[in-house]
Amino acid sequence: MYGFPMNRPPDIHADRHAQRVLDALRRVVQSLRTSSRTVEAKVGISGAQLFALQKLAAEPHLSINDLARRTLTHQSSVSVVATRLVAKGLVVRERAVDDARRLVLSITAKGRAVLNRSPLAAQQQLSDGLSRMTGPDRAHLADLLDQLTELAGLATELTPPPMFFDGELPRRRTTTTLQRKGSQGKRNGHTRS
C-alpha cells in the first residue's frame, strides 16, 4: 500500500551501526566529490584522470590492463579515462619498446606540468588506506560492500563501474545563472511556475 513493500525490512533508524556505515560512505563520497571539483577547477581534469595520470607518472609505459590493475579499476573504465587524457595531450599511446605489438601509455611533458600543480588524488588516499588494512579485512569489507549493493538493488553486472567522478562534472547553477535565465524568460513572455 502506498508504494511500500509488504515485507518491510526491520527499522534501522535507531541502529547506530547503520548510521556509522552511512556516515562513512558519505565521508568517502564527499571527499571524492570535493577532491574532483578542486582538481577540475585547479588543473582542468577530473579526479579519475588525475589518479590515472599519477599512476602513469609513477610507473611509465603501462598498458591499459596494467593501468587498470594499478588503479584497481576495470580495464574498460580506465580505457575511457586514458582516451580523455590522450585527447588532452597529457598522455600518449605508443608501441612498447620491447614488444611492438603492445600499446603502452606514457605521460607527456604537458601531463607532468599538470601533475606539478595538482594535489594528491582522493582515490590515491583511498587506495593507500586500503593498503594499510590486512588482507582478510579488505576481503571482509569487499564482501560486506558487495552484500550492501546487492541488498540495496544497486548491484549490476551489465557494465563495469566507472572510475570515481570520471568525465565532465556537472556545473553548479549559480544564482546569477538562474536570475539570467529567469530574466530571459520574462523578456520572451515566459515565466517559471
VEXVO-740413 format. One record per residue (C-alpha): chain; residue in one letter; residue number from 1; x, y, z. Coordinates in steps of 0.02 Angstrom, whole numbers, plus 50000, padded with zeros to 5 digits. Layout:
residues N
+--------+---------+-----+-------+-------+-------+
: cadena : residuo : num :     x :     y :     z :
+--------+---------+-----+-------+-------+-------+
:      A :       A : NUM :     X :     Y :     Z :
...
+--------+---------+-----+-------+-------+-------+
//
This chain:
residues 193
+--------+---------+-----+-------+-------+-------+
: cadena : residuo : num :     x :     y :     z :
+--------+---------+-----+-------+-------+-------+
:      A :       M :   1 : 50000 : 50000 : 50000 :
:      A :       Y :   2 : 50063 : 50174 : 49957 :
:      A :       G :   3 : 50217 : 50107 : 49868 :
:      A :       F :   4 : 50289 : 50018 : 50020 :
:      A :       P :   5 : 50337 : 49836 : 50007 :
:      A :       M :   6 : 50231 : 49714 : 50103 :
:      A :       N :   7 : 50382 : 49633 : 50185 :
:      A :       R :   8 : 50465 : 49785 : 50259 :
:      A :       P :   9 : 50646 : 49773 : 50318 :
:      A :       P :  10 : 50674 : 49800 : 50503 :
:      A :       D :  11 : 50677 : 49980 : 50561 :
:      A :       I :  12 : 50859 : 50033 : 50559 :
:      A :       H :  13 : 50832 : 50215 : 50609 :
:      A :       A :  14 : 50884 : 50182 : 50788 :
:      A :       D :  15 : 51031 : 50072 : 50737 :
:      A :       R :  16 : 51192 : 50169 : 50770 :
:      A :       H :  17 : 51290 : 50047 : 50661 :
:      A :       A :  18 : 51182 : 50087 : 50510 :
:      A :       Q :  19 : 51215 : 50272 : 50539 :
:      A :       R :  20 : 51403 : 50238 : 50555 :
:      A :       V :  21 : 51400 : 50145 : 50388 :
:      A :       L :  22 : 51307 : 50284 : 50300 :
:      A :       D :  23 : 51416 : 50418 : 50381 :
:      A :       A :  24 : 51573 : 50328 : 50321 :
:      A :       L :  25 : 51502 : 50313 : 50145 :
:      A :       R :  26 : 51453 : 50498 : 50149 :
:      A :       R :  27 : 51630 : 50546 : 50201 :
:      A :       V :  28 : 51705 : 50444 : 50059 :
:      A :       V :  29 : 51586 : 50515 : 49928 :
:      A :       Q :  30 : 51607 : 50693 : 49995 :
:      A :       S :  31 : 51797 : 50682 : 49992 :
:      A :       L :  32 : 51796 : 50611 : 49816 :
:      A :       R :  33 : 51674 : 50744 : 49756 :
:      A :       T :  34 : 51767 : 50887 : 49839 :
:      A :       S :  35 : 51935 : 50824 : 49776 :
:      A :       S :  36 : 51871 : 50804 : 49599 :
:      A :       R :  37 : 51795 : 50979 : 49596 :
:      A :       T :  38 : 51955 : 51054 : 49666 :
:      A :       V :  39 : 52061 : 50963 : 49538 :
:      A :       E :  40 : 51947 : 51013 : 49395 :
:      A :       A :  41 : 51948 : 51196 : 49449 :
:      A :       K :  42 : 52137 : 51198 : 49475 :
:      A :       V :  43 : 52202 : 51098 : 49327 :
:      A :       G :  44 : 52052 : 51060 : 49214 :
:      A :       I :  45 : 52045 : 50870 : 49230 :
:      A :       S :  46 : 51935 : 50753 : 49331 :
:      A :       G :  47 : 51989 : 50665 : 49490 :
:      A :       A :  48 : 51988 : 50500 : 49395 :
:      A :       Q :  49 : 52101 : 50574 : 49261 :
:      A :       L :  50 : 52220 : 50640 : 49395 :
:      A :       F :  51 : 52227 : 50470 : 49480 :
:      A :       A :  52 : 52272 : 50383 : 49315 :
:      A :       L :  53 : 52398 : 50519 : 49273 :
:      A :       Q :  54 : 52482 : 50500 : 49443 :
:      A :       K :  55 : 52495 : 50311 : 49415 :
:      A :       L :  56 : 52573 : 50339 : 49244 :
:      A :       A :  57 : 52698 : 50463 : 49315 :
:      A :       A :  58 : 52750 : 50338 : 49449 :
:      A :       E :  59 : 52767 : 50196 : 49326 :
:      A :       P :  60 : 52783 : 50248 : 49143 :
:      A :       H :  61 : 52744 : 50139 : 48992 :
:      A :       L :  62 : 52593 : 50048 : 49063 :
:      A :       S :  63 : 52469 : 49954 : 48955 :
:      A :       I :  64 : 52284 : 49985 : 48983 :
:      A :       N :  65 : 52274 : 49821 : 49079 :
:      A :       D :  66 : 52423 : 49870 : 49187 :
:      A :       L :  67 : 52346 : 50041 : 49222 :
:      A :       A :  68 : 52181 : 49957 : 49267 :
:      A :       R :  69 : 52272 : 49849 : 49395 :
:      A :       R :  70 : 52364 : 50000 : 49468 :
:      A :       T :  71 : 52202 : 50099 : 49484 :
:      A :       L :  72 : 52103 : 49948 : 49548 :
:      A :       T :  73 : 51979 : 49977 : 49406 :
:      A :       H :  74 : 51904 : 49877 : 49264 :
:      A :       Q :  75 : 52001 : 49887 : 49100 :
:      A :       S :  76 : 51855 : 49964 : 49003 :
:      A :       S :  77 : 51831 : 50100 : 49134 :
:      A :       V :  78 : 52013 : 50152 : 49138 :
:      A :       S :  79 : 52019 : 50147 : 48948 :
:      A :       V :  80 : 51888 : 50286 : 48941 :
:      A :       V :  81 : 51993 : 50392 : 49060 :
:      A :       A :  82 : 52153 : 50357 : 48962 :
:      A :       T :  83 : 52067 : 50409 : 48800 :
:      A :       R :  84 : 52021 : 50576 : 48878 :
:      A :       L :  85 : 52200 : 50601 : 48939 :
:      A :       V :  86 : 52266 : 50565 : 48764 :
:      A :       A :  87 : 52140 : 50687 : 48688 :
:      A :       K :  88 : 52202 : 50822 : 48808 :
:      A :       G :  89 : 52383 : 50789 : 48762 :
:      A :       L :  90 : 52429 : 50735 : 48938 :
:      A :       V :  91 : 52467 : 50555 : 48888 :
:      A :       V :  92 : 52523 : 50471 : 48727 :
:      A :       R :  93 : 52489 : 50296 : 48664 :
:      A :       E :  94 : 52643 : 50217 : 48587 :
:      A :       R :  95 : 52715 : 50049 : 48542 :
:      A :       A :  96 : 52811 : 49962 : 48681 :
:      A :       V :  97 : 52998 : 49962 : 48653 :
:      A :       D :  98 : 53013 : 49778 : 48698 :
:      A :       D :  99 : 52859 : 49720 : 48600 :
:      A :       A : 100 : 52794 : 49821 : 48453 :
:      A :       R : 101 : 52628 : 49727 : 48460 :
:      A :       R : 102 : 52590 : 49802 : 48630 :
:      A :       L : 103 : 52524 : 49980 : 48656 :
:      A :       V : 104 : 52577 : 50073 : 48812 :
:      A :       L : 105 : 52533 : 50240 : 48888 :
:      A :       S : 106 : 52662 : 50370 : 48934 :
:      A :       I : 107 : 52643 : 50538 : 49017 :
:      A :       T : 108 : 52691 : 50691 : 48914 :
:      A :       A : 109 : 52782 : 50849 : 48969 :
:      A :       K : 110 : 52611 : 50935 : 48972 :
:      A :       G : 111 : 52547 : 50795 : 49085 :
:      A :       R : 112 : 52694 : 50818 : 49204 :
:      A :       A : 113 : 52661 : 51005 : 49210 :
:      A :       V : 114 : 52480 : 50968 : 49261 :
:      A :       L : 115 : 52541 : 50848 : 49396 :
:      A :       N : 116 : 52659 : 50980 : 49466 :
:      A :       R : 117 : 52508 : 51092 : 49500 :
:      A :       S : 118 : 52396 : 50952 : 49565 :
:      A :       P : 119 : 52354 : 50888 : 49739 :
:      A :       L : 120 : 52355 : 50704 : 49782 :
:      A :       A : 121 : 52202 : 50619 : 49708 :
:      A :       A : 122 : 52072 : 50565 : 49837 :
:      A :       Q : 123 : 52069 : 50396 : 49750 :
:      A :       Q : 124 : 52253 : 50376 : 49796 :
:      A :       Q : 125 : 52212 : 50414 : 49978 :
:      A :       L : 126 : 52079 : 50278 : 49975 :
:      A :       S : 127 : 52200 : 50157 : 49892 :
:      A :       D : 128 : 52331 : 50198 : 50023 :
:      A :       G : 129 : 52205 : 50168 : 50162 :
:      A :       L : 130 : 52157 : 50000 : 50088 :
:      A :       S : 131 : 52339 : 49950 : 50075 :
:      A :       R : 132 : 52359 : 49980 : 50263 :
:      A :       M : 133 : 52218 : 49857 : 50301 :
:      A :       T : 134 : 52255 : 49673 : 50319 :
:      A :       G : 135 : 52210 : 49558 : 50175 :
:      A :       P : 136 : 52071 : 49474 : 50274 :
:      A :       D : 137 : 51999 : 49644 : 50325 :
:      A :       R : 138 : 51998 : 49702 : 50142 :
:      A :       A : 139 : 51912 : 49539 : 50091 :
:      A :       H : 140 : 51782 : 49559 : 50229 :
:      A :       L : 141 : 51749 : 49741 : 50182 :
:      A :       A : 142 : 51731 : 49692 : 49999 :
:      A :       D : 143 : 51608 : 49554 : 50043 :
:      A :       L : 144 : 51504 : 49670 : 50151 :
:      A :       L : 145 : 51501 : 49808 : 50020 :
:      A :       D : 146 : 51451 : 49681 : 49887 :
:      A :       Q : 147 : 51311 : 49622 : 50001 :
:      A :       L : 148 : 51254 : 49801 : 50035 :
:      A :       T : 149 : 51247 : 49847 : 49850 :
:      A :       E : 150 : 51154 : 49686 : 49811 :
:      A :       L : 151 : 51025 : 49709 : 49951 :
:      A :       A : 152 : 51001 : 49892 : 49905 :
:      A :       G : 153 : 50970 : 49846 : 49723 :
:      A :       L : 154 : 51124 : 49942 : 49666 :
:      A :       A : 155 : 51224 : 49796 : 49601 :
:      A :       T : 156 : 51232 : 49769 : 49414 :
:      A :       E : 157 : 51349 : 49660 : 49316 :
:      A :       L : 158 : 51295 : 49727 : 49147 :
:      A :       T : 159 : 51428 : 49861 : 49144 :
:      A :       P : 160 : 51584 : 49881 : 49250 :
:      A :       P : 161 : 51579 : 50028 : 49370 :
:      A :       P : 162 : 51666 : 50184 : 49305 :
:      A :       M : 163 : 51809 : 50267 : 49395 :
:      A :       F : 164 : 51754 : 50388 : 49532 :
:      A :       F : 165 : 51693 : 50555 : 49464 :
:      A :       D : 166 : 51756 : 50522 : 49289 :
:      A :       G : 167 : 51714 : 50637 : 49147 :
:      A :       E : 168 : 51638 : 50807 : 49145 :
:      A :       L : 169 : 51572 : 50863 : 49312 :
:      A :       P : 170 : 51403 : 50948 : 49305 :
:      A :       R : 171 : 51417 : 51134 : 49328 :
:      A :       R : 172 : 51328 : 51203 : 49479 :
:      A :       R : 173 : 51197 : 51330 : 49434 :
:      A :       T : 174 : 51230 : 51492 : 49521 :
:      A :       T : 175 : 51102 : 51620 : 49574 :
:      A :       T : 176 : 51166 : 51735 : 49437 :
:      A :       T : 177 : 51137 : 51600 : 49306 :
:      A :       L : 178 : 50962 : 51567 : 49372 :
:      A :       Q : 179 : 50923 : 51753 : 49378 :
:      A :       R : 180 : 50987 : 51773 : 49200 :
:      A :       K : 181 : 50878 : 51628 : 49139 :
:      A :       G : 182 : 50728 : 51699 : 49233 :
:      A :       S : 183 : 50751 : 51872 : 49157 :
:      A :       Q : 184 : 50770 : 51796 : 48982 :
:      A :       G : 185 : 50606 : 51704 : 49007 :
:      A :       K : 186 : 50519 : 51864 : 49062 :
:      A :       R : 187 : 50585 : 51954 : 48907 :
:      A :       N : 188 : 50517 : 51815 : 48797 :
:      A :       G : 189 : 50349 : 51817 : 48885 :
:      A :       H : 190 : 50382 : 51658 : 48982 :
:      A :       T : 191 : 50378 : 51642 : 49169 :
:      A :       R : 192 : 50428 : 51498 : 49279 :
:      A :       S : 193 : 50299 : 51423 : 49393 :
+--------+---------+-----+-------+-------+-------+
//
